[in-house]
Amino acid sequence: IGVSKNGVHDFVNPSYLSLFGYVNSEELAGRPILDLIAPEEREKILDNVRRRAAGAPVPSAYETRGLKKDGTEFDMDVHVSTYELSGDTYTLVILRDISKRKLAEALLQESEERFRILLDKGFDGIFIHENLIILDMNQRLSDISGYSHSELINSNVIALFTPESKRRIHDYIRSGRQGY
């Protein structure tokens, strides 16, 4: 948690210090808040500060990049509010390091892209189902089955089988045996 007045640090708690790699609050007292913002983000943050001071609408929650004492940058989540005290306007911020979450999101997106490539480039017809309802599939399944993507998504996998195969599957399911 940090408090600033006119864009200058006024108070910071121990977690704020730790977040940016500082030991005591005197290191930040009187320093501009922009000193702790990554250079490529400063203009955006400065614009928010100016607009907030002018009473214009600005986001109260956003993501930006912070700058630690040692010069390393990190992703952070920012929640901002203002309050008045003795005729002065102060800005209160609650900051969180979200670097791990952003990394996890990027890794998940990369994994999903690899999965999509594998699914789409396969020579076999592939589908993903839950309780026999097709949730996703590759183009090759459409090519093999003659059904379009929109015809198969959210349909029962049984639609892919011939009448004879359907009868055998139905009999098998009714028998209660495990595995097919």
NORRA-V873268 format. One record per pair of residues at least 6 apart in sequence whose ideal C-beta (glycine too) atoms are under 7 Angstrom apart, sorted by the first residue. I is the first residue (numbers start at 1). J is the second residue. If there is no record, write none. Layout:
I & J
I & J
This chain:
1 & 13
1 & 16
1 & 94
2 & 9
2 & 11
2 & 12
2 & 16
2 & 93
2 & 95
3 & 10
3 & 11
3 & 90
3 & 91
3 & 92
4 & 10
4 & 33
4 & 90
4 & 91
5 & 88
5 & 90
7 & 32
7 & 33
7 & 34
7 & 49
8 & 30
8 & 31
8 & 32
8 & 33
9 & 28
9 & 29
9 & 30
9 & 31
9 & 33
10 & 90
12 & 25
12 & 28
16 & 95
17 & 23
17 & 24
17 & 25
19 & 95
19 & 97
20 & 36
20 & 66
20 & 68
20 & 69
21 & 68
21 & 69
21 & 70
22 & 28
22 & 69
34 & 42
34 & 45
34 & 46
36 & 66
36 & 67
37 & 45
37 & 64
37 & 66
37 & 67
38 & 65
38 & 66
38 & 67
38 & 73
41 & 64
41 & 65
45 & 64
48 & 58
51 & 58
52 & 58
52 & 82
52 & 91
60 & 79
60 & 80
60 & 81
61 & 78
61 & 79
62 & 78
63 & 75
63 & 76
63 & 77
63 & 78
63 & 98
64 & 76
64 & 78
65 & 73
65 & 74
65 & 75
65 & 76
66 & 73
66 & 74
66 & 76
67 & 73
68 & 74
74 & 97
74 & 99
75 & 98
75 & 99
75 & 102
76 & 95
76 & 96
76 & 97
76 & 98
77 & 95
77 & 96
77 & 98
78 & 93
78 & 95
79 & 93
79 & 94
80 & 91
80 & 93
81 & 92
82 & 89
82 & 90
82 & 91
83 & 90
83 & 92
119 & 126
119 & 138
120 & 138
120 & 139
122 & 138
122 & 140
123 & 140
124 & 140
125 & 138
125 & 140
125 & 141
125 & 144
125 & 145
126 & 137
126 & 138
126 & 140
126 & 141
127 & 134
127 & 136
127 & 137
127 & 141
127 & 157
128 & 135
128 & 136
129 & 135
129 & 157
132 & 156
132 & 157
132 & 158
133 & 154
133 & 156
134 & 152
134 & 153
134 & 154
134 & 155
134 & 157
137 & 149
137 & 152
137 & 153
141 & 152
142 & 148
142 & 149
145 & 160
152 & 159
158 & 166
158 & 169
161 & 169
172 & 180
